[in-house]
Every structure is written in C-alpha cells, then in structure tokens.
Amino acid sequence: MPNGTRRRILETALRLFASEGFHGTSIRDVAKELELQPSALYSHFPSKEHILAELVQIGHEAHHEALRGALLNAGTEPAEQVRALVRAHTLLHAAHPQLAVVVNEEIHTLPPELSAPAMALRNQSAAFLREVIERGVAMGRFSPPHAVATAAAISAMGVRLPYWYEPAGTLDIETLADIHTELALRMLGRR
C-alpha cells in the first residue's frame, strides 16, 4: 500500500466496500469517514472505480507473490507443492478478510480496462495449482475425479474463509491451514 493520504483513502474505502459493497459506498461516504471534501479524493484517484481497481490490484499482487514464494520453496514433489500453495492461499484469505471480500466480490464491477491487470494475475495464480495438479496426475501421485473442478474447489475453500472464519475463535489460523491442506490432498486422491 502507498503511504499518506492515498493509503488512508484505500484503507477507508476497503473497510466501506467490504461492509457496504462497492455500489453501496459513495465517494462522499469515503470522504466523510476521512473528514475530507469529496473533491480532495479526486486529487488522488480519478474515480471510485480507480480506488477499487487499486485495491483489487494490491490484493492480487499480494496473493500472487504469496503463492509464487510458497511454490518456489516447496521442492519438486507435487503433494508438497499443493500443501505450500493451499497453506499460502488459506493464510492470506484468513489474515486479510476485508481485502479478500473486496477483491473477490467486487472485481467484476470494474470495467475491463481497469480489471485486466488484476485478472491476468488471477489467471496466473490459478494456473500454479492447476499445473501442479496436472503434473501430479501425470506422475501418478493424484487421482482427482476432474482436475480443473478439483482445483476450483480447493481454491474456493480459501475464498470463502472471510464469510465464516473468526481468528479469535477456537480454530487458530495455522490449524486452519493444516486442515485445508489435508482436505485438498484428500480431494486430489493423493496416493
């Protein structure tokens, strides 16, 4: 995230977009929370869509880098790579629930020219898991009923976390990541 007023705008918009939705939040709402005039926001962002686009990009960059780093440190065994990817995916979604909600729910409200960079990262990130699964199937390590559907189901476990997971509850984030990795490997029919 950038610093200063721009950061404050993004943090406030993130909170409002997560609780009220993109369409339920106006520039006036963001400005009021920041105790600024709406026109002051326009010196930092040309529109509300540009604020959302930056949040979506920040979220996708953080996710992509977390997955990429996890994969690079996981070795060459497909099961360990799946563990690393699922763990990173779970930890990021559980640790940043507001950003996860806004990124996943609101990206489709953006016009294509503003969503394209984030969508490219999203596709690259999704390819990490699909490629590991395909390699694991080819090596005889996995036997999922359908590789693409299983990859989507594994991904959905993390994406849905902000809607039910409470970090202050009885399930700590590390145990949650362990559970998700075990579930993912079960879905893949690990041999």
C-alpha positions in Angstrom: 0.0 0.0 0.0 1.2 3.5 -0.6 1.7 5.9 2.3 0.0 9.1 3.4 -3.4 10.3 2.3 -3.6 7.8 -0.6 -3.1 5.0 1.9 -5.8 6.4 4.2 -8.2 6.6 1.3 -7.5 3.0 0.3 -7.9 1.7 3.8 -11.1 3.6 4.4 -12.6 2.5 1.0 -11.6 -1.1 1.7 -13.5 -1.1 5.0 -16.5 0.5 3.4 -16.5 -1.6 0.3 -16.2 -4.7 2.4 -19.1 -3.8 4.7 -21.4 -1.8 2.4 -20.3 -3.1 -1.0 -18.9 -1.0 -3.9 -22.2 0.2 -5.1 -23.4 0.9 -1.6 -20.5 3.2 -0.9 -20.1 6.7 -2.5 -17.1 8.9 -2.8 -18.9 11.2 -0.3 -19.0 8.3 2.2 -15.3 7.7 1.9 -14.6 11.5 2.1 -16.8 11.8 5.2 -15.0 9.0 7.0 -11.7 10.7 6.3 -13.1 14.2 7.2 -12.2 15.4 3.7 -14.1 17.1 1.0 -15.0 14.7 -1.9 -13.0 16.9 -4.3 -9.9 16.1 -2.2 -10.2 12.4 -3.1 -10.2 13.2 -6.8 -6.7 14.7 -6.5 -5.6 11.1 -5.6 -7.9 9.0 -7.6 -9.9 10.0 -10.8 -12.9 7.9 -9.7 -14.3 5.5 -7.2 -13.6 2.7 -9.8 -9.9 3.7 -9.7 -9.9 3.2 -5.9 -11.4 -0.2 -6.3 -9.0 -1.1 -9.1 -6.0 -0.3 -6.9 -7.4 -2.3 -4.1 -8.0 -5.2 -6.4 -4.5 -5.0 -7.9 -2.9 -4.8 -4.4 -4.9 -7.9 -3.3 -4.0 -9.9 -6.5 -0.3 -8.9 -6.3 -0.1 -10.0 -2.6 -1.8 -13.3 -3.4 0.3 -14.0 -6.5 3.5 -13.2 -4.6 2.5 -15.4 -1.7 1.7 -18.3 -3.9 4.8 -17.9 -6.0 7.0 -17.7 -3.0 5.4 -20.8 -1.5 5.8 -22.7 -4.7 9.4 -21.8 -5.0 10.2 -23.0 -1.5 8.2 -26.3 -1.7 10.6 -28.5 -3.6 9.5 -30.6 -6.6 7.1 -33.2 -5.1 3.5 -32.3 -6.2 2.0 -33.1 -2.8 4.4 -30.7 -1.0 3.7 -28.0 -3.7 -0.1 -28.4 -3.1 0.5 -28.1 0.7 2.5 -24.9 0.2 0.0 -23.4 -2.2 -3.0 -24.2 -0.2 -1.3 -23.0 3.0 -0.4 -19.7 1.5 -3.9 -19.2 0.0 -5.5 -20.0 3.3 -3.3 -17.8 5.4 -3.7 -14.8 3.1 -7.5 -15.1 3.0 -7.8 -15.7 6.7 -5.4 -12.9 7.6 -6.9 -10.3 5.3 -10.7 -11.0 5.1 -11.8 -7.5 4.1 -9.4 -7.4 1.2 -10.3 -10.9 0.2 -14.0 -10.0 0.1 -13.5 -6.8 -1.9 -11.1 -8.4 -4.3 -13.2 -11.5 -5.0 -16.7 -9.9 -4.9 -16.2 -6.5 -6.5 -13.6 -7.1 -9.3 -16.4 -7.8 -11.7 -17.9 -4.3 -11.2 -14.8 -2.8 -12.8 -14.7 -2.0 -16.5 -12.4 -4.4 -18.4 -9.6 -1.8 -18.8 -9.3 -1.4 -15.0 -9.7 -5.1 -14.1 -7.4 -6.5 -16.8 -4.1 -6.3 -14.9 -5.6 -8.0 -11.8 -7.4 -10.6 -13.9 -4.1 -11.5 -15.6 -2.6 -12.1 -12.1 -5.6 -14.0 -11.0 -5.3 -16.3 -14.0 -1.5 -16.8 -13.4 -2.2 -17.6 -9.7 -4.9 -20.2 -10.6 -2.5 -21.8 -13.1 0.0 -22.5 -10.3 -2.4 -25.0 -8.7 -3.7 -26.4 -11.9 -0.2 -27.1 -13.2 0.9 -28.9 -10.0 -2.3 -31.0 -10.1 -1.8 -31.9 -13.7 1.8 -32.8 -13.0 0.8 -34.9 -10.0 -1.8 -36.7 -12.1 0.8 -37.4 -14.8 3.2 -38.7 -12.2 0.5 -41.0 -10.7 0.5 -39.1 -7.4 -3.0 -37.7 -7.6 -6.3 -39.1 -9.0 -8.9 -36.4 -8.7 -12.3 -37.0 -10.4 -11.7 -33.9 -12.5 -8.5 -31.8 -12.3 -10.0 -28.4 -13.1 -13.1 -28.9 -10.9 -11.0 -30.1 -8.0 -8.6 -27.1 -8.4 -11.6 -24.8 -8.3 -13.0 -26.5 -5.2 -9.6 -26.2 -3.4 -9.4 -22.5 -4.3 -13.0 -21.9 -3.1 -12.0 -23.2 0.4 -9.8 -20.1 0.9 -12.0 -17.7 -1.0 -15.0 -18.5 1.3 -13.0 -18.0 4.6 -13.9 -14.4 5.2 -17.6 -15.4 5.4 -17.2 -17.8 8.3 -13.8 -17.9 9.8 -13.2 -15.9 13.1 -9.5 -15.6 14.0 -10.4 -15.1 17.7 -12.4 -18.3 17.8 -11.3 -21.8 18.8 -9.6 -22.6 15.5 -6.3 -20.8 15.1 -5.0 -19.8 11.6 -2.2 -22.4 11.5 -4.5 -25.2 12.3 -6.9 -24.0 9.7 -4.2 -24.0 7.1 -3.3 -27.6 8.1 -6.9 -28.6 7.8 -7.2 -27.0 4.3 -4.0 -28.7 3.1 -5.3 -32.1 4.3 -8.7 -31.6 2.7 -7.0 -30.5 -0.6 -4.9 -33.6 -0.7 -7.9 -35.8 0.1 -9.8 -34.1 -2.8 -6.9 -34.9 -5.1 -7.0 -38.6 -4.1 -3.3 -38.5 -3.1 -1.6 -41.9 -3.5 
